[in-house]
Amino acid sequence: MKTRTLLACAFAATAALASTAWAEAPFPSRPVTLVIPFPPGGATDVVGRLIGKTLGDKLGQPVIVDNRAGAGTIIGATYTAKAAPDGYTLLISSGTTFTVNPALQPKLSYDPLKSFEPIGLVARTGLILLANKDVPASTPKQYVELVKANPDKYSYGSFGTGTTAQFTGELMLRATGTKMVHVPYKGSAPAMTDLMGGQIPFSVDTVSAAIPQLKSGKIKAIAVTTAKRSALLPNVPTFAESGFDLDADTWIAVVAPHGLPPAVKARLEKALQDTVADPEVREKLIGAGLEPGWQNGAATASLIEKELPLMRAIALRANIRAE
């Protein structure tokens, strides 16, 4: 009995030591999962895979991409919000998750402020008003004159109801005092096809999506919606330059479940900052049509807080509803 007791105690002590060693292992001690709430191939997926690879190098552990698409990013966001707040499950997503969905749906399965711990913002892209090549307007002022002179004649397309493109389009209409009918599409590609074909005269899209199509010569850029010109399209003016109060873009950020230990958050934030600063990552982000734009977790949280009431006001004023 004594021998058995001694063996049992020894085993228990060994297990306790192993458990303690595991608990005290420096973060990260195993692979990290990066949830992307979009299907493979989209802009956020491209950024996520690019960021994930280098982030893994900085952390010293693999970052495994997990595409959990559906319900306008709600599926992936909810999965992340309910994950253990240990730093091993992260989410990379756009303003759609954090400011657009809450503006459209009062009862979400996650809270944009309380469910997540922002790690940092990694990239931004402006939006742009595009026109078919035959539309008799090529500048912001010409656009305003044309649309105001022909009330109820013109429409603009976007890549979907309740998307950042529609929200930005409504901000543009308000800033310029113009009216156009919104035509939602299921994605950027079909909207761009109809714009090039002349089925719609205007569309609002991201700068990153517009760059390849502008080269075709079948569409033209009227103006970008940011306060400053895009480094990717330096010859395209802004609405602000023509005296219109408009500054809107979309962004991509990384968050973790709320309740992350401070030391783990600090480790992730530093690794993500170093990732965005990496020359190769920056070059590839720019090549994908995005502008690297690091902001730490606190600044990202402030951005969400600032945009939420704005998006809710736009949704109410323009009667934008979730599909």
C-alpha positions in Angstrom: 0.0 0.0 0.0 2.8 2.4 0.9 4.5 1.7 -2.4 1.3 2.4 -4.3 0.6 5.5 -2.3 4.1 6.8 -3.0 3.7 6.1 -6.7 0.3 7.8 -6.8 1.8 10.9 -5.0 4.7 10.9 -7.4 2.4 10.7 -10.4 0.2 13.5 -9.0 3.2 15.7 -8.4 4.5 15.1 -11.9 1.2 15.9 -13.4 0.9 19.0 -11.4 4.4 20.1 -12.5 3.6 19.4 -16.1 0.3 21.3 -15.8 2.1 24.3 -14.2 4.8 24.2 -16.8 2.1 24.2 -19.5 0.2 27.0 -17.9 3.3 29.1 -17.5 4.6 28.5 -21.0 5.2 31.8 -22.7 2.6 32.8 -25.3 2.3 31.5 -27.9 3.2 27.9 -27.2 1.0 26.4 -30.0 -0.5 27.5 -33.4 -2.8 30.5 -33.5 -6.0 30.5 -35.5 -6.9 33.5 -37.7 -10.6 33.6 -38.5 -11.6 35.2 -41.8 -15.4 35.8 -42.0 -15.3 35.9 -45.8 -14.9 33.1 -48.4 -11.4 32.6 -50.0 -10.3 35.0 -52.7 -11.8 38.3 -51.4 -9.8 41.3 -50.3 -10.0 40.5 -46.6 -9.0 36.9 -47.3 -6.0 38.0 -49.3 -4.9 40.4 -46.5 -5.6 37.8 -43.9 -3.4 35.2 -45.5 -0.6 37.7 -46.2 -0.7 39.1 -42.6 -1.1 35.6 -41.1 2.1 34.2 -42.6 4.3 37.0 -41.4 2.5 37.3 -38.1 3.3 33.6 -37.5 7.0 34.3 -38.2 7.0 37.2 -35.7 5.2 35.1 -33.0 7.3 32.0 -33.6 4.2 29.8 -34.1 2.2 29.0 -37.3 -1.0 31.1 -37.9 -3.7 28.9 -39.3 -6.3 30.6 -41.5 -9.9 29.5 -40.9 -12.5 30.9 -43.4 -15.9 31.0 -41.6 -18.0 32.9 -44.1 -21.6 33.7 -44.1 -24.3 36.1 -42.8 -22.4 39.2 -43.7 -19.4 38.2 -41.5 -21.7 37.4 -38.5 -20.8 33.7 -38.4 -17.1 34.2 -38.2 -17.5 37.1 -35.8 -19.7 35.2 -33.4 -17.4 32.2 -33.5 -14.5 34.4 -32.4 -16.5 36.3 -29.8 -17.3 33.0 -28.1 -13.8 31.5 -28.3 -11.5 31.4 -25.2 -9.8 34.8 -24.6 -6.3 33.2 -24.6 -4.9 34.8 -27.8 -5.1 31.6 -29.8 -8.2 32.7 -31.8 -8.1 36.0 -33.7 -10.4 37.6 -36.2 -9.5 39.8 -39.1 -12.3 41.7 -40.7 -13.5 45.0 -42.0 -15.8 47.7 -40.8 -18.7 45.5 -42.0 -18.3 43.5 -38.8 -17.8 46.3 -36.3 -19.9 49.3 -37.5 -22.1 48.3 -40.5 -23.8 45.2 -39.1 -24.6 46.8 -35.7 -26.1 49.8 -37.6 -28.4 47.4 -39.5 -29.2 44.8 -36.8 -30.0 46.0 -33.3 -29.9 42.4 -32.0 -26.6 40.8 -33.1 -25.0 37.6 -31.7 -22.0 39.7 -30.7 -21.4 43.3 -29.5 -18.9 45.2 -31.6 -17.4 46.9 -28.5 -17.9 44.5 -25.7 -17.2 41.1 -27.4 -13.8 41.9 -28.8 -10.3 43.1 -27.8 -8.9 45.1 -30.7 -5.3 44.2 -31.5 -4.7 46.7 -34.3 -5.7 48.1 -37.7 -3.6 46.8 -40.6 -4.8 48.4 -43.8 -7.2 50.9 -45.3 -8.7 51.5 -48.7 -10.6 54.5 -49.9 -13.8 54.2 -51.9 -14.3 55.9 -55.3 -17.2 57.1 -57.5 -16.8 55.5 -60.9 -18.7 56.2 -64.1 -19.2 54.6 -67.4 -16.9 56.1 -70.1 -19.8 57.6 -71.9 -21.2 59.5 -68.9 -20.8 63.3 -69.6 -19.0 64.0 -66.4 -15.4 63.5 -65.4 -15.0 65.7 -62.2 -16.9 66.0 -58.9 -18.4 69.4 -60.0 -19.4 68.0 -63.4 -21.0 65.0 -61.6 -23.0 67.3 -59.3 -24.2 69.6 -62.2 -25.2 66.6 -64.3 -27.2 64.8 -61.6 -28.9 67.9 -60.3 -29.9 68.9 -63.8 -31.5 65.5 -64.4 -33.4 64.6 -61.2 -34.4 60.9 -60.8 -32.5 59.9 -64.0 -29.3 58.5 -62.6 -28.5 55.5 -60.4 -25.4 54.1 -58.8 -24.4 50.5 -58.2 -22.6 49.0 -55.2 -21.5 45.6 -54.1 -24.5 45.0 -52.0 -27.2 46.3 -49.7 -25.9 47.4 -46.3 -22.2 47.3 -47.5 -19.6 50.0 -46.9 -20.1 50.9 -50.6 -23.8 51.8 -50.0 -23.1 53.6 -46.8 -20.3 55.6 -48.5 -22.6 56.3 -51.4 -25.3 57.7 -49.1 -22.6 59.9 -47.5 -21.6 61.1 -50.9 -25.1 62.0 -51.9 -25.7 63.9 -48.7 -22.4 65.8 -49.0 -23.0 66.8 -52.6 -26.8 67.4 -52.3 -27.5 65.0 -55.1 -30.0 62.1 -55.5 -29.5 58.8 -57.2 -31.2 55.4 -57.0 -29.1 52.7 -55.3 -28.8 49.5 -57.3 -27.3 46.7 -55.1 -25.4 43.8 -56.6 -24.1 40.6 -55.1 -20.5 41.5 -55.2 -18.1 43.9 -56.8 -17.6 41.9 -60.0 -21.2 42.0 -61.3 -21.6 45.7 -60.5 -18.4 46.4 -62.4 -19.5 44.4 -65.4 -22.8 46.4 -65.6 -20.9 49.6 -65.2 -18.5 48.8 -68.0 -21.5 47.7 -70.1 -23.5 50.8 -69.5 -26.3 49.2 -67.6 -25.6 51.6 -64.8 -24.0 55.0 -65.2 -22.2 55.2 -61.8 -21.0 52.9 -59.1 -19.2 53.2 -55.7 -16.5 50.7 -55.1 -13.2 50.3 -53.3 -10.1 51.8 -54.8 -8.5 48.3 -54.7 -11.3 46.9 -56.8 -11.3 49.8 -59.2 -7.7 50.0 -60.2 -7.6 47.0 -62.6 -10.8 48.0 -64.2 -9.8 51.6 -64.7 -7.0 50.3 -66.9 -9.5 48.9 -69.4 -10.7 52.4 -70.4 -14.3 51.4 -70.2 -14.9 53.2 -66.9 -13.5 56.4 -65.4 -12.8 57.7 -62.0 -14.8 60.8 -60.8 -13.4 61.2 -57.3 -12.2 59.3 -54.2 -14.2 59.6 -51.0 -11.2 60.2 -48.7 -10.0 63.6 -47.5 -6.7 63.0 -49.2 -5.9 61.6 -52.6 -5.1 57.9 -52.7 -1.5 57.0 -53.1 -2.7 54.3 -55.5 -4.5 56.8 -57.7 -2.6 60.0 -57.3 -4.2 61.7 -60.3 -7.8 61.2 -59.1 -9.2 64.1 -57.2 -11.1 64.0 -53.9 -14.6 65.3 -53.3 -13.1 67.4 -50.5 -10.9 69.3 -53.0 -14.0 70.5 -54.7 -15.5 71.8 -51.5 -17.7 68.8 -50.4 -17.5 67.6 -46.8 -16.7 64.0 -47.4 -14.1 61.7 -45.8 -14.9 58.0 -45.9 -13.0 54.8 -46.4 -13.0 51.2 -45.3 -10.5 49.4 -43.1 -9.3 46.0 -42.0 -8.4 45.2 -38.4 -7.5 42.2 -36.2 -9.3 41.5 -32.9 -9.4 38.8 -30.2 -12.2 37.7 -27.9 -12.8 40.1 -25.0 -10.9 39.4 -21.8 -7.5 38.8 -23.3 -4.7 38.8 -20.6 -2.7 42.1 -20.9 0.6 40.3 -21.5 -0.9 38.3 -24.4 -2.5 41.4 -25.9 0.8 43.2 -25.7 2.6 40.3 -27.4 0.1 40.1 -30.2 0.0 43.9 -30.7 3.8 44.2 -31.0 3.9 41.2 -33.4 1.1 42.7 -35.5 2.8 46.1 -35.6 6.0 44.5 -36.7 4.1 42.6 -39.4 2.5 45.7 -40.9 5.9 47.4 -40.8 7.6 44.6 -42.7 8.7 45.9 -46.1 7.6 42.8 -48.0 4.1 42.9 -46.4 3.7 46.6 -47.2 4.7 46.0 -50.8 2.2 43.2 -51.1 -0.6 45.1 -49.5 0.0 48.0 -51.9 0.1 45.5 -54.7 -3.3 44.3 -53.6 -4.7 47.8 -53.8 -4.6 48.6 -50.0 -2.7 51.2 -48.1 -0.8 49.9 -45.0 -2.1 51.9 -42.0 -1.1 50.6 -38.6 -3.1 51.7 -35.6 -2.8 50.1 -32.2 -5.6 48.4 -30.3 -6.7 51.5 -28.4 -6.9 53.6 -31.5 -8.9 50.9 -33.3 -11.4 50.7 -30.5 -11.8 54.5 -30.7 -12.3 54.3 -34.4 -15.1 51.8 -33.9 -16.7 53.9 -31.2 -16.6 57.0 -33.5 -18.0 55.2 -36.6 -20.9 53.4 -34.9 -23.2 56.4 -34.3 -22.4 57.7 -37.8 -23.3 54.4 -39.5 -26.5 54.1 -37.4 -27.5 57.7 -38.5 -26.9 56.9 -42.2 -28.9 53.7 -42.0 -31.8 55.5 -40.4 -31.7 58.4 -42.8 -31.4 56.4 -45.9 -33.7 53.6 -44.7 -31.0 51.0 -45.2 -32.0 47.6 -43.9 -30.4 44.2 -43.7 -31.4 41.8 -46.4 
